[in-house]
Amino acid sequence: MRVAVIGAGIVGVTTAFELAADGHAVDVLERRASVAEEASFGHGGLVAPGWQGVGLLPGAPLAAWRQWLGLGLGAAALLRRGRPGAVPARWRRRWIGAGQPAAQLGRLQTLLPLARYSQHRLLTLEQELRLEHEGRRGCLVLLRQPQELQAAQPLLHLLQAEGLDAVTLDADQARQAEPGLNPRTPLHAAIWLRGAQSGNGRQFAQGLRLQARQRGAAFRFHRQVLSLQTEGSGWRVRHAAVAPQGLVDPEDGRYDAVVVCAAQGAGELLAPLGWQPPLMGLHGWSLTVPLRILEGHPDLGPRGAAFDERDRITLTRLGQRVRVAGGAVLGARPAAEPPPPLLRRLYGVLHDWYPGATHTAQAQLWQGSRTQTPDGLPLVGATPAPGLWLNLGHGCSGWALAAGAARALADQIGGRPSAVDLPTLEAARLR
């Protein structure tokens, strides 16, 4: 089949690769100049099945959201009617309704098979294609207070019941696993996710793009998709070049199938077809800071990845840099600048655990906008329109779920059984 993939973030690139590997003729349409230039550019880089996106459970207590978001306004302000860019009432009601404890546990159980399969597929691609992306193994969840360990028990038991390698360490054992941790920062215990991994998703996407091209996929950059229309048994995709003077040189492409992976703008693109997916913007920030190189001090910075449970901040080792990510603003439009409390929290967590380990004066600040569904699950699979497929709305878990979602979707498009059950993630659940 001839397939159009809209969007070249980490999800779009993996989808294009899997389809091209299956022998389809693939065109990737991307409005930016290269792959992974938006939400996939500076994300936290953590792949930890079961722990991914825990801070974004729909309906979570406002206190938890206030802490995770890092805003002086508090989570309630994000949901207030009439505020510019506020969350629409219908989306808000769905999000709150999805927050019952039983529903949250069910949601994690729904997502775990895809998360585990995705990590397996990611490792397979790394090894078979020899893709380098500054990857590290293991993640240490840092628990400052006893109540944090107690609160983590239900999730820990779920992970262990699912066969994931998650063990509790005392403070001394945690510091042996991560010798660079600040001995002055209180640490009650830690959860060692030995099977977790981290890495540079953008670097991975760039390497996978080359592999997809070798298999025949064509990447067309600076192309904005304007409309999708059915045409016979296929689709007509109208797109135009993005130029300084605006959109120019419109043209039509005809395809047997279309996969929408670009969540930003997906609502406007799909609305004329009779459905606008309930996606809300999730606007986050990260810091990428070079490590100091000091002779005789080989353990500066994290060895792999660390996750501060109190502040819900990830610290990821990327070569000779550390990426600090966490906190977001939920709303229709991104803020012009990061809220000062959020920025202070990013720097504060870095200083708490690794003081003096980085050149903070050289920190690079990144802002990226992702999308979130009201039930916290992505949209992956078929739509009511034959030949139109979705792979979007992954929230903060795009890098963690991309490889598995792409492979499972390619199997479904090709009429083969998928390794994971996708119908529970299809668009029909939110209509």
C-alpha angles and dihedrals in degrees: 000000000000108000132187117210113198113208132025103218119122090284094049094047094049090047091051092048095050093047092047090047087057091055101258121141103244131194117187115203115199129171094208129072097255144358124297096013099136128035091354095055106082107005123147093266098221123143106187114147111221095013095062113115096354090144091060101058108145114250093017114161113281090239090060092048091047090053095044095045092050093216128142087213093066126222094283091068090059090059098042116123117242096024111129108262092008122161112270116251096243093051090046092053092050092048093050092044091054092056102084112123094242091050091049092053090047091051092053090049089051092052099042097077091052092045093051093044090048093054090048091051091047091054091047092053091047092053100038096043097032092233115179119205107154089266125182132185127233136027128220115210104209116216114192099183136035092243090061090058091047093050091050095056099092092052092043091052091049092052092048091047088054091053097252117149103247120143134173118241129191119233095269093049090048092053090050089054091048107026092178094068115121107257090208096060111091112250121178099176144320140222112229111212097194095176095053122102139190137200151139106297094189092054089049091050092051092052093046091050089061090050091049091051090052086057092052104268114145119214116204113190129194089035120133116199109227104181147351121218133174114242117184107307092338144048138268113213116196116200139163139202118264106230135165090259093051134265113346140167100032117199139173127236124194119215141172091223140009128208115197109208099153103093094182104086094006091121094059091044095051100037094082087057090062103265136075112194114232097246124155126194118253108195116195142169137214138188122220111197130181116238122238114246109218123172111238093020105086095158101066109137129002120320091214126341131328128192121203104214096195096054097024092231124148122215111195129185111227108178105291093347137077123219117207115195139165143102126065146189116242115212149096094276132035120244117250091235135015113268107260093236090055093049091048089052093054092051092040095056091047090052093044094058105024109023114182093004096111142044096245091178087068096050116139115217118211131187123198135176121217130171131245131199118218092248095047095241126114126246107245126158142021129355129206088262110082112241095017115111135178132214106167146093095073093145111198092345102071095112091044096049103031101093096047096041091050094050094045092047092049089053091051093048089050092051095248128128113267123230088231132039109259103174091083088060098046125114094255092078092066101042 
